[in-house]
Every structure is written in structure tokens, then in C-alpha cells.
Amino acid sequence: MFDMFKGMGKLTSLLSNLPKFQEEMVRLQERLAEITAEGDAGAGMVRVKVNGKFDLLSCTISEEAMQLNDRDMLQDLIKAAVNQAVAKAREALQAETRNTAVQFGLPPGMNLGGMD
């Protein structure tokens, strides 16, 4: 029963710091655009880079991959590289949101606006 009151105290503290929390959320959004993650497939035949907002920043296809002249394989390599980069970006995003949550005394795993 007392754990419930402890949680309410944290919520009250967060609400009293709401302007600061909102500022930090804006900064978090800015940091997400700066996060980059890379993925590759086919031993580096395809390399991609995404940011923390999951925008595709670059896609490089090696000359070797182009010479294979295999559209299906190339599509699979691109998909695999993008999925790998997005997974890495998602991990970095979760770490950033966890750090922000901890700064405000929020419990681990709390969803910050759908970002975690």
C-alpha cells in the first residue's frame, strides 16, 4: 500500500517540474536527430545509415553488388541493411529515453511519449 504513495510522490514531483520536463523532451527530440546508426549486408555490399528519427540518411551499394545484376538479391540486401540500422537506432533511442526518464525519477521502462 505504501508503494502506491511512493509512486504518487514521484508523479507529484514530475508535475511540479513540468516546464523543465517539457524543455528536456524538446532537447531529447533534437538529440534523436543526431543519433546515427549503420547497417550493412552481404559483407558490406550494401551499407546504410539512419538517424534516431528513422530517416534513411544514406545508402551505398558496392560496385561488386551492381555487377552481380541480381535485382532480387540486391533488394534483400538493402532490406537487411536497413533493418539492421533501424534496430541499432532503436537501441540508441531507448537508451536516450531511459536516461531522460531516470533524470526525472521516473520508473525504468516508462514510455515517454511513444519513444521508448
Backbone as CSV, one residue per row, in Angstrom:
resi,resn,N_x,N_y,N_z,CA_x,CA_y,CA_z,C_x,C_y,C_z
1,MET,0.819,-1.194,0.000,0.000,0.000,0.000,0.859,1.251,0.000
2,PHE,1.961,1.228,0.756,2.819,2.410,0.826,3.576,2.642,-0.478
3,ASP,3.780,1.579,-1.255,4.430,1.729,-2.563,3.591,2.612,-3.483
4,MET,2.277,2.525,-3.342,1.389,3.342,-4.155,1.622,4.826,-3.850
5,PHE,1.784,5.163,-2.570,2.007,6.553,-2.186,3.380,7.041,-2.625
6,LYS,4.348,6.126,-2.617,5.690,6.472,-3.086,5.639,6.859,-4.566
7,GLY,4.897,6.087,-5.349,4.742,6.390,-6.769,4.018,7.698,-6.999
8,MET,3.040,7.989,-6.165,2.299,9.244,-6.293,3.206,10.437,-5.992
9,GLY,4.142,10.244,-5.068,5.099,11.310,-4.759,5.975,11.625,-5.957
10,LYS,6.395,10.600,-6.674,7.202,10.805,-7.879,6.400,11.538,-8.946
11,LEU,5.132,11.174,-9.080,4.276,11.825,-10.065,4.073,13.295,-9.703
12,THR,3.861,13.568,-8.421,3.697,14.957,-7.971,4.960,15.754,-8.244
13,SER,6.112,15.141,-8.001,7.392,15.807,-8.261,7.541,16.109,-9.746
14,LEU,7.170,15.156,-10.584,7.255,15.365,-12.029,6.345,16.506,-12.465
15,LEU,5.132,16.523,-11.948,4.191,17.578,-12.325,4.678,18.950,-11.887
16,SER,5.353,19.010,-10.753,5.873,20.310,-10.305,7.053,20.751,-11.169
17,ASN,7.710,19.813,-11.818,8.832,20.118,-12.707,8.416,20.067,-14.170
18,LEU,7.129,20.199,-14.450,6.622,20.029,-15.812,7.305,20.934,-16.843
19,PRO,7.504,22.235,-16.560,8.191,23.064,-17.567,9.595,22.548,-17.884
20,LYS,10.319,22.133,-16.852,11.669,21.596,-17.069,11.596,20.288,-17.858
21,PHE,10.619,19.461,-17.531,10.439,18.195,-18.232,10.124,18.446,-19.706
22,GLN,9.256,19.410,-19.988,8.917,19.729,-21.379,10.141,20.219,-22.142
23,GLU,10.973,21.036,-21.501,12.210,21.512,-22.143,13.125,20.338,-22.461
24,GLU,13.216,19.414,-21.510,14.084,18.255,-21.727,13.551,17.379,-22.850
25,MET,12.260,17.264,-23.000,11.685,16.475,-24.085,12.011,17.109,-25.443
26,VAL,12.018,18.446,-25.511,12.404,19.131,-26.746,13.873,18.831,-27.053
27,ARG,14.721,18.890,-26.036,16.149,18.576,-26.237,16.328,17.119,-26.659
28,LEU,15.518,16.225,-26.076,15.589,14.812,-26.446,15.261,14.642,-27.925
29,GLN,14.231,15.307,-28.402,13.871,15.229,-29.820,15.025,15.706,-30.703
30,GLU,15.714,16.759,-30.275,16.865,17.270,-31.033,18.000,16.248,-31.043
31,ARG,18.238,15.606,-29.892,19.310,14.601,-29.820,18.997,13.400,-30.711
32,LEU,17.724,13.060,-30.826,17.349,11.904,-31.642,17.740,12.102,-33.099
33,ALA,17.631,13.323,-33.571,18.022,13.598,-34.958,19.526,13.444,-35.139
34,GLU,20.286,13.589,-34.053,21.743,13.495,-34.122,22.256,12.067,-33.986
35,ILE,21.423,11.175,-33.463,21.819,9.772,-33.335,21.904,9.178,-34.735
36,THR,22.978,8.473,-35.011,23.063,7.755,-36.287,23.433,6.312,-36.014
37,ALA,22.944,5.444,-36.854,23.250,4.022,-36.757,23.446,3.496,-38.166
38,GLU,24.373,2.559,-38.286,24.680,1.992,-39.599,24.349,0.514,-39.632
39,GLY,24.000,0.068,-40.817,23.757,-1.345,-41.043,24.396,-1.738,-42.357
40,ASP,24.766,-3.006,-42.458,25.316,-3.478,-43.724,24.874,-4.919,-43.958
41,ALA,24.942,-5.316,-45.203,24.560,-6.677,-45.571,25.421,-7.136,-46.738
42,GLY,25.514,-8.445,-46.873,26.293,-9.010,-47.972,27.763,-8.681,-47.852
43,ALA,28.294,-8.793,-46.637,29.723,-8.493,-46.381,30.075,-7.087,-46.865
44,GLY,29.164,-6.145,-46.601,29.438,-4.757,-46.949,29.034,-4.355,-48.356
45,MET,28.359,-5.246,-49.073,27.916,-4.871,-50.423,26.905,-3.725,-50.378
46,VAL,26.108,-3.704,-49.301,25.145,-2.623,-49.098,25.361,-2.068,-47.699
47,ARG,25.504,-0.744,-47.613,25.665,-0.055,-46.333,24.651,1.078,-46.280
48,VAL,23.983,1.188,-45.119,23.010,2.264,-44.941,23.248,2.955,-43.608
49,LYS,22.739,4.179,-43.522,22.816,4.945,-42.282,21.451,5.572,-42.042
50,VAL,20.949,5.446,-40.784,19.692,6.071,-40.385,19.941,6.937,-39.159
51,ASN,19.013,7.871,-38.909,19.132,8.656,-37.685,18.127,8.151,-36.652
52,GLY,18.117,8.805,-35.494,17.249,8.383,-34.404,15.777,8.624,-34.656
53,LYS,15.467,9.327,-35.721,14.068,9.513,-36.123,13.706,8.533,-37.234
54,PHE,14.618,7.606,-37.512,14.456,6.549,-38.505,14.383,7.067,-39.928
55,ASP,14.994,8.220,-40.161,15.143,8.716,-41.530,16.355,8.028,-42.145
56,LEU,16.231,7.554,-43.364,17.349,6.960,-44.083,18.248,8.091,-44.566
57,LEU,19.494,8.128,-44.070,20.418,9.205,-44.406,21.265,8.878,-45.619
58,SER,21.640,7.614,-45.754,22.457,7.242,-46.907,22.306,5.752,-47.193
59,CYS,22.561,5.419,-48.442,22.542,4.022,-48.886,23.646,3.885,-49.931
60,THR,24.612,3.026,-49.646,25.735,2.820,-50.554,25.711,1.376,-51.051
61,ILE,25.792,1.214,-52.349,25.809,-0.113,-52.967,27.159,-0.272,-53.648
62,SER,27.853,-1.337,-53.294,29.198,-1.548,-53.839,29.142,-1.870,-55.334
63,GLU,30.262,-1.626,-55.974,30.383,-1.946,-57.397,30.203,-3.448,-57.605
64,GLU,30.713,-4.241,-56.674,30.583,-5.700,-56.753,29.099,-6.105,-56.779
65,ALA,28.286,-5.493,-55.926,26.858,-5.813,-55.883,26.178,-5.420,-57.191
66,MET,26.585,-4.298,-57.751,25.981,-3.843,-59.005,26.324,-4.784,-60.156
67,GLN,27.534,-5.317,-60.147,27.964,-6.198,-61.232,27.265,-7.551,-61.208
68,LEU,26.713,-7.935,-60.050,26.010,-9.214,-59.956,24.717,-9.207,-60.772
69,ASN,24.179,-8.017,-61.000,22.982,-7.864,-61.830,21.849,-8.774,-61.359
70,ASP,21.645,-8.808,-60.024,20.609,-9.651,-59.421,19.697,-8.759,-58.581
71,ARG,18.620,-8.307,-59.198,17.709,-7.361,-58.549,17.152,-7.916,-57.237
72,ASP,16.699,-9.160,-57.225,16.104,-9.742,-56.018,17.096,-9.778,-54.864
73,MET,18.324,-10.199,-55.161,19.339,-10.247,-54.110,19.632,-8.841,-53.589
74,LEU,19.748,-7.880,-54.475,20.036,-6.509,-54.077,18.909,-5.954,-53.200
75,GLN,17.676,-6.232,-53.547,16.552,-5.790,-52.738,16.612,-6.406,-51.333
76,ASP,16.956,-7.689,-51.272,17.081,-8.359,-49.976,18.216,-7.761,-49.145
77,LEU,19.344,-7.440,-49.799,20.479,-6.846,-49.082,20.121,-5.459,-48.533
78,ILE,19.420,-4.685,-49.330,19.014,-3.348,-48.884,18.077,-3.470,-47.687
79,LYS,17.115,-4.358,-47.796,16.164,-4.546,-46.702,16.887,-4.993,-45.426
80,ALA,17.817,-5.929,-45.545,18.551,-6.421,-44.376,19.400,-5.312,-43.748
81,ALA,20.065,-4.526,-44.569,20.911,-3.446,-44.049,20.069,-2.382,-43.349
82,VAL,18.939,-2.026,-43.935,18.058,-1.022,-43.319,17.509,-1.552,-41.999
83,ASN,17.060,-2.793,-41.974,16.527,-3.366,-40.735,17.588,-3.401,-39.640
84,GLN,18.819,-3.706,-39.992,19.894,-3.729,-39.013,20.157,-2.326,-38.465
85,ALA,20.202,-1.346,-39.331,20.440,0.031,-38.897,19.296,0.543,-38.026
86,VAL,18.074,0.236,-38.395,16.914,0.670,-37.602,16.942,0.017,-36.220
87,ALA,17.309,-1.248,-36.142,17.402,-1.923,-34.842,18.454,-1.242,-33.955
88,LYS,19.585,-0.886,-34.537,20.621,-0.193,-33.767,20.151,1.197,-33.334
89,ALA,19.455,1.895,-34.213,18.934,3.226,-33.873,17.895,3.109,-32.761
90,ARG,17.072,2.082,-32.828,16.046,1.862,-31.799,16.710,1.635,-30.439
91,GLU,17.788,0.860,-30.407,18.512,0.626,-29.149,19.067,1.938,-28.588
92,ALA,19.641,2.750,-29.451,20.185,4.042,-29.011,19.062,4.955,-28.515
93,LEU,17.937,4.927,-29.189,16.770,5.714,-28.800,16.284,5.296,-27.414
94,GLN,16.200,4.009,-27.180,15.750,3.511,-25.883,16.708,3.923,-24.770
95,ALA,18.002,3.896,-25.046,18.980,4.331,-24.049,18.800,5.809,-23.722
96,GLU,18.585,6.636,-24.739,18.376,8.079,-24.519,17.123,8.335,-23.695
97,THR,16.034,7.653,-24.027,14.795,7.885,-23.292,14.894,7.360,-21.860
98,ARG,15.602,6.242,-21.653,15.820,5.735,-20.289,16.573,6.758,-19.464
99,ASN,17.642,7.331,-20.049,18.434,8.327,-19.336,17.588,9.537,-18.962
100,THR,16.750,9.978,-19.870,15.883,11.124,-19.594,14.891,10.780,-18.492
101,ALA,14.315,9.599,-18.549,13.358,9.180,-17.523,14.015,9.133,-16.151
102,VAL,15.220,8.599,-16.091,15.939,8.489,-14.822,16.219,9.879,-14.237
103,GLN,16.544,10.845,-15.098,16.807,12.207,-14.630,15.617,12.776,-13.869
104,PHE,14.424,12.361,-14.235,13.221,12.885,-13.603,12.623,11.918,-12.592
105,GLY,13.370,10.878,-12.261,12.920,9.931,-11.248,11.784,9.037,-11.687
106,LEU,11.606,8.891,-12.988,10.548,8.021,-13.497,11.013,6.575,-13.446
107,PRO,10.080,5.661,-13.296,10.476,4.254,-13.227,11.025,3.752,-14.554
108,PRO,11.964,2.806,-14.501,12.512,2.224,-15.730,11.392,1.624,-16.570
109,GLY,11.510,1.787,-17.870,10.529,1.218,-18.778,9.321,2.098,-19.017
110,MET,9.286,3.270,-18.375,8.141,4.157,-18.594,8.227,4.721,-19.999
111,ASN,7.112,4.703,-20.691,7.060,5.160,-22.071,6.988,6.678,-22.100
112,LEU,7.969,7.320,-22.725,7.999,8.775,-22.841,7.422,9.184,-24.182
113,GLY,6.139,9.273,-24.257,5.502,9.749,-25.485,5.682,8.824,-26.660
114,GLY,5.751,7.532,-26.433,5.856,6.579,-27.531,7.268,6.445,-28.085
115,MET,8.262,7.028,-27.404,9.630,6.954,-27.931,10.381,5.755,-27.395
116,ASP,9.934,5.156,-26.312,10.679,4.058,-25.705,10.047,2.732,-26.018
